[in-house]
Amino acid sequence: MQLGIFAKTFPADNPLQAVNAVQKAGFVCTQYNMSCSGLASMPDEIDDATANAVRAASEETNIPIVAVSATFNMIHPDVSVRKEGLRKLEVIAANAKAMGTELLTLCTGTRNSDDQWQGHPDNDSMRAWSDLLLAMESAIKIAETHDVHLGIEPELDNVVNSSAKAIRLIQQLKSDRLKIVLDAANLFEQTSLAEQKHLVSQAVETVAEHLVMAHAKDRMADGSFTTAGKGVLDYTHYLQALSDSGFEGPLVTHGLPAEDAPRVAKFLRKKLKQLR
């Protein structure tokens, strides 16, 4: 597995500054965010010079851009918000290859109009699922036009809140443009260690065929998120399950302060070396 980190972990307004920080902290790849180019995460436009600068930074440092974040609320209650998100998705998709990547990461969304990472009772409704299908059909057309792939991530507070639903979505849409990003800390809140291991093993087995990237953060015993290695997630089990499934892609950490990045790199590197 290739050890990576979100580029936006580090304060930067240009890609070389961000990618240099990734390298200095001990990582070998990164998931990029357009905020590292001094733009909005989902910008209205990206000019050629901006896109080319991302690739140049990657090549200069030998730090691959394994994905670019392109998250927006795909089932926002306001249809105009969804349409605007799709428009901006195409802006990133049209420039992805120039930046050196073919993977865009998505948020499948929530009916919560204020925060795309917060849950809502209507997320499990048939209407929410139908709206996601419509939005994903449009996103897939964008991906096909620009020859890129879309990574969806099961999140407890989103409409795709399990590995089973992620597979269901791929099966219904019948598109090889859809891939899966898996973060074990998104699979549970408060549970026993035995149940946690069961959930992680089951999820990895379920999505293995479509898995293109794994994320690495953690959960506290009270269910809140924390930095990898500081919570209750059994990383030995998680990484072994990934390895046993044949996964050899990027393992990308996030949700941590910049000053903690070297420690997390050391922690994850040690865990990867312990794999059977």
Secondary structure, 3 states (H helix, E strand, C coil): CEEEEEHHHCCCCCHHHHHHHHHHCCCCEEEECHHHHCCCCCCCCCCHHHHHHHHHHHHHHCCCEEEEECCCCCCCCCHHHHHHHHHHHHHHHHHHHHHCCCEEECCCCCCCCCCCCCCCHHHHCHHHHHHHHHHHHHHHHHHHHHCCEEEECCCCCCCCCCHHHHHHHHHHHCCCCEEEEEEHHHCCCCCCHHHHHHHHHHHHHHHHHHEEEEEECEECCCCCEECCCCCCCCHHHHHHHHHHCCCCCEEEECCCCHHHHHHHHHHHHHHHHCCC
